[in-house]
Amino acid sequence: MSNQLPDRYNAADVESRIYKWWEEAGHFKAADQSKKPPFAIILPPPNVTGQLHMGHALDHTIQDLIVRWKRMSGFNTLWLPGTDHAGIATQTVVERELRKENKSRREMGREPFVEKVWEWKHQYGNRIYEQMRRLGDSCDWERATFTLDDGVSTAVRKVFVDLYKRNMIYRGTRLVNWSGPLETAISDLEVEHKETKGTLYHIAYSVDGDPSTKLVVATTRPETMLGDTAVAVHPEDERYKKLIGRRVKLPLTDRTIPIVADTYVDKEFGTGVVKITPAHDFNDYQVGVRHKLEMINILNKNGTLNENAGRFNGLKVQEARKQVLAALKEAELVVKKSPMFIRWAIARVPVRWSSRF
């Protein structure tokens, strides 16, 4: 019989019918004109590129509980839904699809590529809203907002311009997480650190004017020495006190760099001498700021070495490392090498590799 009760609960059928009735009846809408006390929650927008996960489910459940309680308590309640453009992740996804067609964003040009991104957003962006409905989120869907909608973008620009006029936004040379394949900065939230097996190389730097006196530094990334602007020792390290203020010859270059004293150096680690490359290491950057050191960037936007790397200009990082080591060994400047676990910063977005500069 058609009116017979089913022998088991069908959540997909029951919940979707009830939710559709809730939404069509306008039970989730906030009234523009109301004498009720207002209560509003802005949903932290999920990335438009992905799907909801357990973290969203937990977060949305808590918000929905509060919103429904306030609504039933007589408040003019607004739960504002939205999604985030997640520019870098979206770009990555769209570029991956383009590669399947043997196309690239550079071949397409900026405007056609942006159009392709918007096309992708319109095609796949609404799946998050459908998932939120499936969870039972009691949002005011007529007010759904995307972070690149005109009104939202205008508001953000106005805030930034106002802050700039009040001298609360400034520009300066700072170190960032940089993705070579994407050629853009990525936030700390988009980076995870992983340990891998690597090698610690001990390299000799000759004291300028006294070739017989050498300072031995240890590094896991010998190619970055091309951007060194100092070597550092601990100010209380008796082995090197007399050398503070003098200069050393930077191997494979025609530059000399100063020997500085800084408490950042661990006297007990390695030789107690640290190469300082302010443009390629966050700790070195802080040392560089304290000692007003020059910051030499040796990387192009795509992650290859630039003209500051001299004869290694144009090489990819891994190839540059091989050639730098070969040149150092030929000059008999590699004192020793030893195995060591290395902590790398890896982009969370699905790219092949990332580097910092």
KOLFI-265719 format. One line per field, with one value per residue (C-alpha): x, y, z; chain; residue in one letter. Coordinates in nm, 3 decimals. Layout:
N
px c(X|...)
py c(Y|...)
pz c(Z|...)
unit c(A|...)
code c(A|...)
This chain:
357
px c(0.000|0.123|0.036|0.216|0.492|0.839|1.000|1.309|1.398|1.522|1.722|1.790|1.420|1.281|1.545|1.549|1.166|1.162|1.450|1.283|0.967|1.166|1.342|1.039|0.834|1.096|1.170|1.542|1.498|1.584|1.330|1.469|1.207|1.160|1.111|1.270|1.623|1.876|2.113|2.356|2.630|2.850|2.949|3.329|3.331|3.453|3.687|3.489|3.742|3.671|3.404|3.294|3.470|3.416|3.557|3.292|3.022|3.118|3.154|2.826|2.639|2.740|2.644|2.315|2.226|2.285|2.101|1.793|1.784|1.800|1.536|1.296|1.372|1.222|1.528|1.541|1.806|2.042|2.287|2.473|2.615|2.907|3.204|3.563|3.741|4.058|4.251|4.566|4.389|4.136|4.416|4.589|4.277|4.201|4.562|4.556|4.251|4.421|4.727|4.501|4.429|4.800|4.727|4.876|4.767|5.063|4.962|4.604|4.686|4.543|4.187|4.100|4.247|4.042|3.733|3.822|3.848|3.507|3.365|3.498|3.353|3.006|3.019|3.138|3.098|2.740|2.818|2.924|2.586|2.414|2.627|2.536|2.168|2.221|2.367|2.054|2.217|1.937|2.098|1.928|2.013|1.889|2.181|2.449|2.777|3.095|3.413|3.470|3.118|3.122|2.985|3.222|3.527|3.441|3.408|3.746|3.917|3.763|3.889|4.241|4.247|4.121|4.388|4.656|4.550|4.579|4.937|4.835|4.945|5.303|5.527|5.865|6.105|5.983|6.040|5.742|5.653|5.684|5.560|5.773|5.519|5.240|5.474|5.295|5.326|5.135|5.032|5.168|4.834|4.907|5.246|5.330|5.672|5.812|6.136|6.337|6.681|6.944|7.310|7.490|7.785|8.078|8.228|8.542|8.532|8.876|8.928|9.001|9.369|9.459|9.401|9.541|9.258|8.929|8.581|8.389|8.012|7.759|7.459|7.202|7.148|7.490|7.340|7.204|7.560|7.549|7.315|7.519|7.577|7.749|7.868|7.771|7.930|7.814|7.946|8.076|8.245|8.614|8.719|8.602|8.596|8.906|8.754|8.430|8.419|8.656|8.546|8.561|8.580|8.256|8.345|8.261|8.205|8.414|8.248|8.365|8.113|8.139|8.173|7.899|7.825|7.471|7.316|7.107|7.412|7.431|7.793|7.748|7.600|7.837|8.134|7.960|7.972|7.652|7.620|7.362|7.140|6.873|6.668|6.623|6.575|6.338|6.591|6.865|6.623|6.593|6.972|6.997|6.753|6.942|7.278|7.145|7.278|7.217|6.943|7.036|6.763|6.913|6.583|6.360|5.984|5.974|6.228|6.532|6.849|6.881|7.171|7.279|7.390|7.662|7.759|7.474|7.215|6.911|6.962|6.689|6.761|6.848|7.081|7.240|7.307|7.494|7.703|7.781|7.898|8.110|8.274|8.337|8.493|8.714|8.832|8.887|8.649|8.419|8.563|8.319|7.958|7.726|7.368|7.101|6.723|6.609|6.286|6.129|5.842|5.600|5.297|4.966|4.815|4.878|5.194|5.515|5.743|5.780|6.070|6.113|6.249)
py c(0.000|0.348|0.488|0.215|0.332|0.223|-0.041|0.174|0.541|0.695|0.999|1.122|1.129|1.262|1.527|1.664|1.699|1.876|2.105|2.197|2.292|2.499|2.690|2.746|2.864|3.128|3.006|3.095|3.451|3.757|4.041|4.370|4.559|4.407|4.527|4.209|4.234|4.150|3.856|3.773|3.520|3.539|3.191|3.155|3.087|2.746|2.739|2.719|2.469|2.182|1.997|2.016|1.791|1.682|2.009|2.203|1.965|2.024|2.401|2.435|2.223|2.457|2.767|2.617|2.526|2.884|3.035|2.814|2.882|3.258|3.238|3.047|3.290|3.575|3.736|3.869|3.614|3.617|3.340|3.471|3.197|3.238|3.082|3.197|3.240|3.064|3.217|3.005|2.673|2.763|2.861|2.529|2.328|2.519|2.493|2.118|2.091|2.308|2.082|1.795|2.001|2.087|2.451|2.693|3.022|3.200|3.089|3.197|3.538|3.700|3.787|3.450|3.267|3.474|3.396|3.026|3.050|3.216|2.950|2.682|2.862|2.887|2.520|2.375|2.646|2.564|2.210|2.347|2.517|2.188|2.011|2.278|2.225|1.851|1.919|2.118|2.462|2.714|2.997|3.290|3.166|3.473|3.664|3.407|3.587|3.502|3.683|3.820|3.957|4.325|4.456|4.250|4.335|4.706|4.697|4.524|4.777|5.066|4.930|4.883|5.230|5.384|5.199|5.307|5.672|5.638|5.504|5.166|4.972|4.991|4.826|4.680|4.398|4.090|3.718|3.512|3.155|3.142|2.881|2.854|2.672|2.914|3.215|3.364|3.406|3.159|3.204|3.014|2.829|2.689|2.550|2.233|2.125|1.781|1.613|1.425|1.268|1.508|1.603|1.861|2.008|2.174|2.448|2.655|3.035|3.204|3.511|3.806|3.901|3.580|3.280|3.037|3.118|2.961|2.962|2.641|2.671|2.389|2.403|2.171|2.407|2.497|2.678|2.950|3.056|3.260|3.493|3.505|3.855|3.757|3.474|3.481|3.359|3.379|3.693|3.486|3.216|3.248|3.067|3.349|3.666|3.810|3.766|3.959|4.263|4.118|3.981|3.648|3.570|3.419|3.107|3.100|3.476|3.794|3.926|3.956|3.951|4.052|3.832|3.940|3.843|3.733|3.530|3.343|3.122|2.800|2.762|2.389|2.309|2.220|2.453|2.742|2.942|3.008|3.141|3.420|3.443|3.698|3.669|3.291|3.191|3.333|3.315|3.463|3.740|3.844|3.841|4.052|4.308|4.333|4.387|4.589|4.335|4.346|4.110|3.939|3.737|3.466|3.322|3.411|3.399|3.051|2.917|2.911|3.099|3.457|3.682|3.727|3.363|3.443|3.147|2.941|3.181|3.004|2.669|2.494|2.465|2.095|2.127|2.439|2.246|1.977|2.228|2.443|2.134|2.025|2.368|2.371|2.025|2.129|2.426|2.188|2.389|2.102|1.994|1.709|1.603|1.411|1.278|1.493|1.520|1.839|2.026|2.156|2.396|2.234|2.404|2.246|2.344|2.067|2.194|2.011|2.196|2.523|2.730|3.031|3.371)
pz c(0.000|-0.088|0.256|0.442|0.674|0.563|0.780|0.841|0.872|0.545|0.653|0.299|0.217|0.546|0.615|0.259|0.258|0.595|0.503|0.173|0.363|0.615|0.338|0.117|0.416|0.490|0.842|0.810|0.684|0.889|0.860|0.728|0.930|1.272|1.630|1.761|1.905|1.630|1.647|1.366|1.293|0.985|0.876|0.845|0.470|0.350|0.050|-0.271|-0.413|-0.181|0.011|0.372|0.621|0.981|1.113|0.921|1.042|1.406|1.365|1.172|1.428|1.710|1.512|1.399|1.757|1.873|1.575|1.617|1.991|1.933|1.661|1.887|2.171|1.971|1.814|1.457|1.369|1.072|0.994|0.689|0.465|0.228|0.055|0.017|-0.316|-0.184|-0.472|-0.463|-0.419|-0.690|-0.927|-0.859|-0.935|-1.256|-1.375|-1.315|-1.542|-1.806|-1.808|-1.910|-2.224|-2.268|-2.184|-1.931|-1.776|-1.936|-2.284|-2.220|-2.074|-1.762|-1.870|-2.034|-1.734|-1.487|-1.695|-1.674|-1.293|-1.270|-1.500|-1.265|-0.962|-1.118|-1.214|-0.885|-0.621|-0.524|-0.409|-0.068|-0.027|-0.109|0.151|0.408|0.333|0.372|0.718|0.803|0.830|0.890|0.690|0.519|0.170|-0.014|0.141|0.050|-0.021|-0.209|-0.100|-0.451|-0.492|-0.585|-0.256|-0.042|-0.255|-0.243|0.135|0.173|-0.057|0.136|0.469|0.333|0.178|0.504|0.703|0.455|0.487|0.865|0.824|0.962|0.652|0.531|0.277|0.359|0.278|0.463|0.426|0.310|0.217|-0.161|-0.408|-0.721|-0.941|-0.846|-0.833|-0.534|-0.160|0.058|0.419|0.718|0.730|0.384|0.484|0.672|0.795|0.721|0.821|0.561|0.551|0.428|0.454|0.665|0.475|0.657|0.440|0.504|0.471|0.472|0.689|0.461|0.475|0.657|0.423|0.682|0.926|0.828|0.977|0.911|0.878|0.852|0.619|0.464|0.169|0.028|-0.273|-0.042|0.047|-0.273|-0.083|0.240|0.377|0.706|0.924|1.292|1.613|1.973|2.145|2.439|2.233|2.323|2.006|1.782|1.995|1.833|1.485|1.549|1.323|1.063|0.725|0.544|0.174|0.050|-0.151|-0.523|-0.529|-0.532|-0.215|0.144|0.429|0.799|1.105|1.346|1.707|1.788|2.069|1.810|1.752|1.955|2.066|2.116|1.774|1.493|1.480|1.652|1.327|1.129|0.775|0.756|0.448|0.547|0.227|0.252|0.615|0.877|1.162|0.941|0.847|1.211|1.249|0.934|1.071|1.400|1.226|0.931|0.683|0.309|0.191|-0.135|-0.302|-0.525|-0.656|-0.947|-0.901|-1.053|-0.805|-1.034|-0.936|-1.061|-1.166|-0.802|-0.813|-1.068|-1.287|-1.140|-1.282|-1.431|-1.257|-1.062|-0.690|-0.689|-0.989|-0.837|-0.517|-0.712|-0.906|-0.600|-0.410|-0.706|-0.722|-0.345|-0.357|-0.646|-0.439|-0.142|0.077|0.185|0.519|0.581|0.544|0.776|0.762|0.923|0.933|0.760|0.830|0.509|0.455|0.210|0.056|0.153|-0.181|-0.437|-0.606|-0.685|-0.444|-0.260|-0.137|0.084|-0.010)
unit c(A|A|A|A|A|A|A|A|A|A|A|A|A|A|A|A|A|A|A|A|A|A|A|A|A|A|A|A|A|A|A|A|A|A|A|A|A|A|A|A|A|A|A|A|A|A|A|A|A|A|A|A|A|A|A|A|A|A|A|A|A|A|A|A|A|A|A|A|A|A|A|A|A|A|A|A|A|A|A|A|A|A|A|A|A|A|A|A|A|A|A|A|A|A|A|A|A|A|A|A|A|A|A|A|A|A|A|A|A|A|A|A|A|A|A|A|A|A|A|A|A|A|A|A|A|A|A|A|A|A|A|A|A|A|A|A|A|A|A|A|A|A|A|A|A|A|A|A|A|A|A|A|A|A|A|A|A|A|A|A|A|A|A|A|A|A|A|A|A|A|A|A|A|A|A|A|A|A|A|A|A|A|A|A|A|A|A|A|A|A|A|A|A|A|A|A|A|A|A|A|A|A|A|A|A|A|A|A|A|A|A|A|A|A|A|A|A|A|A|A|A|A|A|A|A|A|A|A|A|A|A|A|A|A|A|A|A|A|A|A|A|A|A|A|A|A|A|A|A|A|A|A|A|A|A|A|A|A|A|A|A|A|A|A|A|A|A|A|A|A|A|A|A|A|A|A|A|A|A|A|A|A|A|A|A|A|A|A|A|A|A|A|A|A|A|A|A|A|A|A|A|A|A|A|A|A|A|A|A|A|A|A|A|A|A|A|A|A|A|A|A|A|A|A|A|A|A|A|A|A|A|A|A|A|A|A|A|A|A|A|A|A|A|A|A|A|A|A|A|A|A|A|A|A|A|A|A)
code c(M|S|N|Q|L|P|D|R|Y|N|A|A|D|V|E|S|R|I|Y|K|W|W|E|E|A|G|H|F|K|A|A|D|Q|S|K|K|P|P|F|A|I|I|L|P|P|P|N|V|T|G|Q|L|H|M|G|H|A|L|D|H|T|I|Q|D|L|I|V|R|W|K|R|M|S|G|F|N|T|L|W|L|P|G|T|D|H|A|G|I|A|T|Q|T|V|V|E|R|E|L|R|K|E|N|K|S|R|R|E|M|G|R|E|P|F|V|E|K|V|W|E|W|K|H|Q|Y|G|N|R|I|Y|E|Q|M|R|R|L|G|D|S|C|D|W|E|R|A|T|F|T|L|D|D|G|V|S|T|A|V|R|K|V|F|V|D|L|Y|K|R|N|M|I|Y|R|G|T|R|L|V|N|W|S|G|P|L|E|T|A|I|S|D|L|E|V|E|H|K|E|T|K|G|T|L|Y|H|I|A|Y|S|V|D|G|D|P|S|T|K|L|V|V|A|T|T|R|P|E|T|M|L|G|D|T|A|V|A|V|H|P|E|D|E|R|Y|K|K|L|I|G|R|R|V|K|L|P|L|T|D|R|T|I|P|I|V|A|D|T|Y|V|D|K|E|F|G|T|G|V|V|K|I|T|P|A|H|D|F|N|D|Y|Q|V|G|V|R|H|K|L|E|M|I|N|I|L|N|K|N|G|T|L|N|E|N|A|G|R|F|N|G|L|K|V|Q|E|A|R|K|Q|V|L|A|A|L|K|E|A|E|L|V|V|K|K|S|P|M|F|I|R|W|A|I|A|R|V|P|V|R|W|S|S|R|F)
